[in-house]
Amino acid sequence: MTARVVTFITPTPPDISAFGVRALSAWLKHRGHTVRCIFLPGGIDHLTHSGTYRYVYPPDIVAAILDITAGSDLVAFSFMSQYRDRAIQLTQAVRQAQETMTVWGGIHAEVDPADGLNHADAVCLCEGETVLEELLNAMDGSDRIAPIRGLLTRSQPDPGAAGPLPHIDDLDSLPWMDMGPENHFVLDPLAHEILPLTPPTMQRILPLMPAPGGGALTVFRTMTSRGCPHRCTYCANRIRAEQFPGPRYLRFRSPDHVMGELLDVTRRFPFIQGIHFFDDVFTAMPANDLERVCRRLKEEIGLPWYAQASPSTLTREQLDMFVETGLVFIEMGIQTGSERIRQMYHRPESNERILDGVHRVHAYRHRLLKPHYHVILDNPWETRDDVRATLELLTRIPGEFQLCLASLTLYPGTDLARKALDEGLLTDFDRQVYRKPFFIPKGRYLNYLIYLTDIRWIPRRLLRFLGKAPATILDRPVFGPLFDILRRITDKMRLIGKGLQALRTGQFHRIRNYFRRVR
């Protein structure tokens, strides 16, 4: 085996978790290759409803990236669909400047490989550890590479040419994620330049989560699993699950493997103040393993921890154990209050099951931070009554909470995207998908009322009343711009409130960093 040089480039959300790239980097290093990782954190907050904004990296950033990729045998890009424009720009820059092979991976490449082959030399269709290793071993200077399972190339565009997709059943056979910091680089959001990802820089860029008693903690995000127990029609997890039916898709690392990683990371980076389990449903882990992880978290790590759960899997017994062992925050997917739309999403929970789950969380309100609940709006198949049902459900949730609202995005390859294509609802992927502000629901009267449900001083009864008769008049497209403006004004007022809270608690660095990020 000839040792190769690989550079991963990953446009990411504002944090630099990048689980896929870090896993692949660790594996290739374990197999003797030299790996560089370039993390490009950045939001998409400049997008507008019209979808007219297109992000472009400035020339000095592109030049710095090309300096790092120089001498690479392979440059690999991993990204989600919202970052496609950025991946295209950098792929073109690499191909124009250097004679090196480029490959696209990650969820966008998996669901739309034809798009990947329009821009890169190859596309990885699945988990990439064995795929990339075989590709690196096959590089012998010739223009044609023999078929490799899970890899499409321009000379081998048939996904079935090399046989079924490879699959890693034993996650414990993989090394822990590569946290560097050697050969890791980052687009620093404060310095606005590509810098080595040193521990002090990592400390500034790792995600912040709310802290008990106020303020924020620097957290390390990890995943204990691959896969998801749900088969939602709006999500690419359903596509992946269909490739590996049965229990092979949802896999878990052992407690020893998980704890080994956490002990190593917290020892090497003592500025880490909390652990955030980013699994789609942390509570889906086998019960005995879940208990062992939680007990060891308390005994060996001793830091606050955060997790995502599902109303259909979260039990009171689990919550008892979680809180006892250090859980301080939980978030859950509610998605919709309409039983009809929930069936469309293939989510099995009833409204009563959801309310049971949030009441269980509310029972720990004195020991847990304000929970986050995820809701999807702007479904083109929703009626006004469907949206009213979501408003009704949210006004029945007790206590303080924060809503994480999303505008339904019809990602390529998903069931809902295919349905929208068949019905003529999806006609422009650039505008409706890749450049869509998925985190900003459309300006709409009922959407605005839903947005207001996590402001506790607004009476629930008033919101329910406003969602009834007045909606018949006000919930019309002509009034959309008005409610979009109202939402933006409310956002600014809430931001000012957070700033005043930061002033009261002496968190001046958060205010300073905010203005440096948005300059």
VOGU-3710 file (C-alpha; in Angstrom, 3 decimals, decimal comma):
1> mtarvvtfit> 0,000/0,000/0,000  1,293/3,420/-0,975  0,656/6,146/1,569  -1,348/8,997/0,009  -2,141/12,580/0,910  -5,843/13,405/1,288  -7,418/16,795/1,970  -10,998/17,013/3,202  -12,906/20,252/2,626  -16,187/20,593/4,477
11> ptppdisafg> -18,513/23,612/4,385  -20,410/23,246/7,642  -22,946/24,987/9,843  -21,455/27,543/12,262  -19,943/24,823/14,462  -17,195/22,453/13,302  -18,528/19,084/14,450  -18,365/17,586/10,914  -18,830/14,017/12,165  -18,427/12,367/8,765
21> vralsawlkh> -15,166/14,077/7,835  -13,671/13,507/11,269  -14,578/9,808/11,123  -13,092/9,391/7,640  -9,948/11,292/8,570  -9,416/9,081/11,609  -9,841/5,936/9,519  -7,447/6,986/6,756  -4,838/8,088/9,276  -5,237/4,715/10,961
31> rghtvrcifl> -4,507/3,102/7,584  -1,289/5,067/7,168  -2,325/7,996/4,977  -1,619/11,696/5,567  -4,824/13,689/6,021  -5,559/17,402/6,124  -8,959/18,778/7,107  -10,315/22,230/6,208  -13,431/23,254/8,125  -15,464/26,121/6,676
41> pggidhlths> -18,091/27,055/9,261  -20,683/29,534/8,101  -24,374/30,178/8,374  -26,795/30,876/5,568  -28,395/33,829/7,322  -27,960/36,106/4,302  -30,477/34,077/2,317  -33,836/35,634/1,562  -37,239/34,142/0,822  -36,746/34,883/-2,862
51> gtyryvyppd> -33,673/32,656/-2,883  -31,650/35,271/-4,743  -28,582/35,168/-2,489  -25,652/32,963/-3,479  -22,696/32,601/-1,149  -19,239/32,963/-2,719  -15,920/32,617/-0,899  -13,670/35,649/-1,465  -10,476/35,177/-3,549  -8,104/35,273/-0,567
61> ivaaildita> -9,984/32,427/1,136  -9,947/30,333/-2,039  -6,215/30,967/-2,447  -5,544/29,878/1,141  -7,528/26,684/0,592  -5,585/25,919/-2,590  -2,301/26,375/-0,718  -3,382/23,703/1,769  -4,626/21,267/-0,904  -1,382/21,531/-2,908
71> gsdlvafsfm> 0,311/18,160/-3,222  -2,813/16,159/-2,387  -3,515/12,909/-4,188  -7,206/13,324/-3,433  -9,375/16,275/-2,416  -12,691/15,177/-0,904  -15,718/17,392/-0,247  -18,437/16,550/2,275  -21,463/18,800/2,725  -25,209/19,149/3,066
81> sqyrdraiql> -27,436/20,426/0,270  -27,586/24,015/1,587  -23,815/24,286/1,024  -23,834/23,019/-2,555  -22,943/26,409/-4,082  -19,860/26,616/-1,882  -18,790/23,070/-2,739  -19,174/23,755/-6,463  -17,070/26,916/-6,254  -14,233/25,191/-4,395
91> tqavrqaqet> -14,362/22,020/-6,507  -13,996/24,098/-9,647  -11,118/26,049/-8,097  -9,244/22,873/-7,158  -9,759/21,250/-10,559  -8,618/24,368/-12,397  -5,517/24,924/-10,264  -4,278/21,399/-9,534  -4,021/17,983/-11,146  -5,636/16,012/-8,363
101> mtvwggihae> -8,672/13,794/-8,132  -11,803/15,292/-6,547  -14,605/13,332/-4,901  -17,926/14,404/-3,440  -19,393/12,672/-0,398  -21,923/13,342/2,305  -25,667/13,297/2,175  -26,110/15,561/-0,867  -23,801/13,452/-3,006  -25,546/10,270/-1,878
111> vdpadglnha> -29,038/11,427/-2,816  -28,051/13,199/-6,062  -24,933/11,487/-7,444  -25,608/12,774/-10,978  -25,169/16,300/-9,670  -21,895/15,249/-8,071  -20,509/13,843/-11,314  -21,307/17,138/-13,024  -18,695/18,802/-10,827  -16,322/16,242/-9,272
121> davclceget> -14,371/13,293/-10,677  -16,091/10,788/-8,385  -19,001/10,448/-5,958  -19,141/8,340/-2,803  -22,579/6,760/-2,363  -22,360/5,541/1,224  -20,233/5,519/4,367  -16,833/6,256/2,966  -14,215/4,476/5,081  -13,694/1,428/2,876
131> vleellnamd> -14,609/3,306/-0,312  -11,897/5,925/0,069  -9,356/3,387/1,239  -9,937/1,263/-1,883  -9,788/4,377/-4,051  -6,450/5,455/-2,595  -5,041/1,955/-3,018  -6,211/1,887/-6,649  -4,455/5,120/-7,619  -1,557/4,064/-9,811
141> gsdriapirg> -1,300/7,007/-12,172  -3,630/5,609/-14,826  -6,685/7,518/-16,000  -9,070/4,615/-15,401  -9,812/3,092/-11,982  -11,386/-0,340/-11,642  -14,940/-0,346/-10,273  -15,108/0,204/-6,523  -18,201/-0,612/-4,498  -19,926/2,592/-3,416
151> lltrsqpdpg> -18,017/4,859/-5,806  -19,173/6,422/-9,068  -16,697/7,940/-11,496  -17,156/9,548/-14,872  -15,760/6,421/-16,507  -17,797/4,152/-14,194  -21,147/5,924/-13,636  -23,117/2,695/-13,001  -23,738/2,281/-9,236  -24,210/-1,479/-9,629
161> aagplphidd> -21,019/-2,145/-11,575  -18,952/-3,162/-8,538  -21,666/-4,904/-6,530  -23,673/-3,949/-3,438  -22,747/-0,953/-1,324  -20,252/-1,588/1,471  -21,535/-1,301/5,013  -19,808/-1,126/8,393  -21,687/-3,289/10,881  -19,272/-3,000/13,822
171> ldslpwmdmg> -18,790/0,649/14,750  -16,285/-0,354/17,424  -13,935/-1,413/14,622  -13,521/2,286/13,755  -11,189/4,710/15,542  -12,555/7,682/17,431  -13,221/10,846/15,470  -10,136/12,811/14,472  -10,169/15,936/16,626  -6,701/16,975/15,504
181> penhfvldpl> -5,551/19,595/15,892  -2,576/18,614/13,709  -3,201/19,327/9,996  -6,590/20,821/10,801  -7,488/24,247/9,423  -10,520/26,469/9,859  -12,122/29,530/8,339  -12,080/31,542/11,539  -15,395/33,457/11,762  -13,765/36,213/13,803
191> aheilpltpp> -10,457/36,626/11,952  -12,136/35,983/8,553  -9,165/33,962/7,312  -8,002/30,351/7,123  -6,011/29,506/10,250  -4,524/26,383/11,829  -7,120/24,921/14,169  -5,110/25,305/17,351  -6,670/24,481/20,747  -7,330/28,190/21,544
201> tmqrilplmp> -9,065/28,623/18,186  -11,027/25,417/18,739  -12,130/26,700/22,109  -13,619/29,781/20,430  -15,330/27,886/17,627  -16,700/24,765/19,298  -20,459/25,093/19,815  -21,897/26,842/22,849  -24,904/25,496/24,711  -26,922/27,188/27,460
211> apgggaltvf> -25,495/26,626/30,931  -27,407/25,925/34,122  -27,685/29,187/36,011  -27,109/31,315/32,907  -24,355/31,858/30,395  -23,063/29,245/27,986  -20,764/26,219/27,999  -18,270/25,071/25,363  -19,389/21,574/24,390  -18,019/18,619/22,489
221> rtmtsrgcph> -20,515/17,058/20,097  -20,396/13,379/19,298  -22,635/10,576/18,062  -23,008/7,141/19,599  -24,797/5,688/16,576  -25,215/5,670/12,834  -28,735/5,677/11,527  -32,120/6,684/12,904  -35,099/4,687/14,225  -37,520/6,867/12,233
231> rctycanrir> -38,267/6,726/8,499  -39,479/10,267/7,916  -40,456/11,057/4,343  -38,760/14,481/4,425  -35,395/13,078/5,539  -32,516/11,376/3,746  -32,203/8,852/6,576  -35,113/7,047/4,962  -33,113/6,711/1,740  -30,123/5,287/3,574
241> aeqfpgpryl> -32,298/2,892/5,561  -33,792/1,445/2,376  -30,289/0,443/1,227  -29,775/-1,666/4,350  -33,179/-2,911/5,583  -33,631/-4,309/9,063  -31,362/-3,762/12,059  -28,228/-3,278/9,930  -28,970/0,392/9,336  -29,296/1,614/12,929
251> rfrspdhvmg> -26,060/0,705/14,715  -24,536/1,755/18,009  -21,058/2,030/19,442  -20,425/0,151/22,662  -20,275/2,048/25,978  -16,524/1,341/26,156  -15,955/2,875/22,723  -18,073/5,955/23,519  -16,487/6,530/26,907  -12,981/5,989/25,577
261> elldvtrrfp> -13,517/8,828/23,109  -15,006/11,156/25,736  -12,220/10,512/28,214  -9,594/11,119/25,540  -11,159/14,346/24,256  -11,824/15,881/27,674  -8,258/15,049/28,738  -6,687/16,608/25,635  -8,972/19,640/25,564  -9,667/20,661/29,173
271> fiqgihffdd> -11,672/23,694/28,040  -14,565/21,383/27,106  -17,337/22,068/29,619  -20,105/19,769/28,444  -20,991/16,806/26,215  -23,675/17,045/23,518  -24,923/13,730/22,116  -26,024/14,620/18,597  -27,654/11,303/17,688  -31,024/11,751/16,004
281> vftampandl> -32,578/9,839/18,918  -30,142/9,214/21,772  -32,778/7,237/23,680  -32,927/4,597/20,926  -29,702/3,054/22,262  -30,192/-0,441/23,807  -31,354/0,011/27,390  -28,409/-1,697/29,104  -25,866/0,242/27,027  -27,707/3,502/27,635
291> ervcrrlkee> -27,577/2,964/31,392  -23,876/2,085/31,302  -23,037/5,230/29,295  -25,027/7,463/31,641  -23,540/5,986/34,816  -20,007/6,299/33,472  -20,680/9,871/32,355  -21,394/10,789/35,946  -18,539/8,774/37,468  -15,756/9,380/34,928
301> iglpwyaqas> -16,574/12,640/33,113  -18,678/14,629/35,566  -19,740/17,284/33,048  -23,251/18,458/32,149  -24,605/16,748/29,062  -27,185/17,420/26,371  -29,202/15,078/24,147  -31,920/14,731/21,532  -34,864/12,421/22,092  -38,216/11,482/20,641
311> pstltreqld> -41,630/11,584/22,336  -42,169/7,975/21,262  -39,000/6,667/22,942  -38,479/8,882/26,004  -39,668/7,291/29,262  -39,907/8,580/32,818  -37,377/5,959/33,918  -34,915/7,226/31,337  -35,426/10,835/32,416  -34,855/9,879/36,059
321> mfvetglvfi> -31,549/8,286/35,119  -30,550/11,093/32,738  -31,108/13,887/35,237  -29,378/11,931/37,998  -26,287/11,467/35,815  -25,965/15,039/34,573  -28,489/15,732/31,794  -29,278/19,447/31,720  -30,993/19,904/28,342  -33,155/17,915/25,961
331> emgiqtgser> -34,719/18,615/22,580  -37,415/16,697/20,746  -39,039/16,665/17,333  -42,738/17,547/17,362  -42,906/18,456/13,646  -46,666/19,007/13,376  -49,907/18,954/15,303  -51,880/17,602/12,348  -52,523/13,867/12,461  -52,981/13,885/8,673
341> irqmyhrpes> -49,624/15,560/8,013  -47,924/13,344/10,584  -49,078/10,315/8,584  -47,592/11,949/5,484  -44,292/12,285/7,380  -44,488/8,649/8,575  -44,180/9,768/12,183  -46,172/7,393/14,409  -46,755/9,627/17,455  -50,208/10,947/18,255
351> nerildgvhr> -50,715/14,393/19,722  -51,437/12,810/23,084  -48,207/10,806/22,903  -46,300/13,993/22,149  -47,960/15,796/25,049  -47,115/12,888/27,348  -43,473/13,316/26,343  -43,350/17,077/26,885  -45,166/16,722/30,226  -42,492/14,263/31,327
361> vhayrhrllk> -39,841/16,825/30,446  -41,806/19,594/32,140  -41,879/17,578/35,373  -38,095/18,193/35,583  -38,333/21,929/34,860  -36,455/22,800/38,063  -33,485/20,598/37,071  -33,447/20,985/33,289  -32,872/23,970/31,055  -35,658/25,211/28,820
371> phyhvildnp> -36,277/22,390/26,290  -36,220/22,889/22,524  -39,006/21,520/20,330  -38,671/21,210/16,548  -41,580/22,108/14,269  -41,887/22,013/10,468  -43,927/24,668/8,644  -44,632/25,570/5,002  -45,725/22,114/3,904  -47,374/22,716/0,496
381> wetrddvrat> -49,927/19,969/1,199  -51,077/21,503/4,506  -54,464/23,103/4,806  -55,193/26,008/7,121  -56,755/23,503/9,527  -53,514/21,505/9,582  -51,530/24,581/10,584  -54,173/25,471/13,176  -53,727/21,979/14,639  -50,011/22,684/15,126
391> lelltripge> -50,827/25,984/16,829  -53,356/24,240/19,048  -50,848/21,558/20,060  -48,118/24,073/20,888  -50,438/26,142/23,071  -51,080/23,011/25,149  -47,382/22,518/25,962  -46,676/23,475/29,568  -43,891/25,652/30,892  -41,150/27,539/29,099
401> fqlclasltl> -39,665/26,143/25,913  -37,951/27,301/22,740  -39,238/26,488/19,290  -36,851/25,499/16,514  -38,884/26,292/13,409  -38,017/24,968/9,973  -39,505/25,605/6,570  -40,102/22,244/4,900  -37,328/21,698/2,367  -37,861/19,118/-0,376
411> ypgtdlarka> -34,414/17,544/-0,428  -33,423/15,544/-3,524  -34,279/11,871/-3,342  -36,724/12,098/-0,453  -40,277/10,803/-0,736  -41,743/14,288/-0,463  -39,413/15,656/-3,136  -40,525/12,936/-5,529  -44,164/13,675/-4,710  -43,619/17,398/-5,294
421> ldeglltdfd> -41,864/16,733/-8,608  -44,735/14,518/-9,763  -47,283/17,185/-8,866  -45,335/20,094/-10,346  -44,707/21,752/-6,978  -40,920/21,465/-7,227  -39,603/23,135/-10,356  -36,398/24,943/-9,356  -33,976/23,133/-7,031  -31,653/26,146/-6,776
431> rqvyrkpffi> -34,367/28,456/-5,520  -36,587/25,989/-3,656  -33,913/23,801/-2,069  -30,237/24,751/-2,297  -30,654/28,468/-1,636  -33,738/28,267/0,505  -33,625/29,711/4,056  -34,926/26,518/5,642  -34,692/28,022/9,140  -37,008/30,958/8,308
441> pkgrylnyli> -40,641/29,945/7,658  -42,585/32,039/5,200  -44,298/35,215/6,242  -47,779/34,016/7,109  -50,298/34,899/9,803  -50,579/31,411/11,316  -46,813/30,914/11,090  -46,349/34,097/13,094  -48,778/32,919/15,764  -46,844/29,646/16,013
451> yltdirwipr> -43,624/31,638/16,300  -45,131/33,483/19,276  -46,057/30,347/21,244  -42,700/30,184/23,048  -43,148/33,722/24,433  -44,743/32,737/27,714  -46,290/36,075/28,678  -48,627/35,857/25,673  -51,800/34,070/26,892  -52,337/30,654/25,300
461> rllrflgkap> -56,057/31,267/25,093  -55,456/34,452/23,102  -53,246/32,630/20,585  -55,882/29,914/20,142  -58,563/32,568/19,585  -56,409/34,444/17,054  -55,839/31,187/15,201  -59,547/30,703/14,576  -61,820/33,332/13,029  -59,187/36,030/12,387
471> atildrpvfg> -57,101/33,546/10,407  -59,819/33,304/7,780  -59,110/36,923/6,872  -55,430/37,391/7,760  -53,884/34,056/6,738  -53,584/35,004/3,063  -50,538/35,488/0,817  -51,265/39,206/0,405  -50,516/39,746/4,110  -47,378/37,589/4,051
481> plfdilrrit> -44,869/40,492/3,815  -46,470/42,162/6,833  -46,019/39,116/9,059  -42,512/38,573/7,751  -41,670/42,116/8,897  -43,344/41,499/12,264  -41,294/38,342/12,773  -38,068/40,199/11,962  -38,960/42,993/14,391  -39,762/40,427/17,077
491> dkmrligkgl> -36,448/38,672/16,384  -34,571/41,942/16,926  -36,435/42,641/20,161  -35,622/39,179/21,470  -31,978/39,609/20,462  -31,842/42,890/22,376  -33,291/41,058/25,361  -30,525/38,446/25,164  -27,956/41,222/24,935  -29,330/42,911/28,051
501> qalrtgqfhr> -29,247/39,577/29,857  -25,600/39,116/28,818  -24,837/42,595/30,185  -26,541/41,814/33,485  -24,563/38,574/33,876  -21,239/40,077/32,791  -20,894/38,011/29,589  -19,328/40,821/27,607  -17,375/38,383/25,424  -20,624/37,062/23,939
511> irnyfrrvr> -21,669/40,563/22,889  -18,214/41,310/21,482  -18,099/38,039/19,525  -21,594/38,617/18,139  -20,651/41,949/16,588  -17,365/40,547/15,279  -19,219/37,684/13,579  -21,811/39,875/11,868  -19,523/42,685/10,755
//
